[in-house]
């Protein structure tokens, strides 16, 4: 299950692990103009872990999830002008 909220400065997606075995804490993905953060609470350490991705890294991740194993570079977009 997931939810989507559009805040003033970010779009926030919360991913909720459903099921019966080995459930993980919610994952919160916040997309800003210049970066994307991924957060998850760690109950063992009683802390929230945060990873910050640049927009370029996020675009690479989105492209990567549908590709076969290998090393890739996204083609550069050519500026229009």
Helices and strands as residue ranges (DSSP letters): E 2-6, E 11-15, E 27-31, E 35-42, E 47-54, H 55-64
